């Protein structure tokens, strides 16, 4: 895990990222990333950004919620209509 954390930190350094401004980290809940002692998020916090709290990835939580919501037929129907409308406007002339 230290290799992954260091690779992330090096990439951020190359982008001139200010670690003092890092107050949150979002990643999947796998123990490799989120472990409190040796996870990547803990290493980043301990070595580079002490104010950076770990948060389970919001997009992952949204994906899980959407996956569960499609079991409701009205939600599934609404998603189909939104997809068709988006496709219609996306393929129309500018």
Beta strands, then each sheet from edge to edge (+ up, - down):
strand 1: 24-27
strand 2: 53-56
sheet 1: 1+ 2+
end
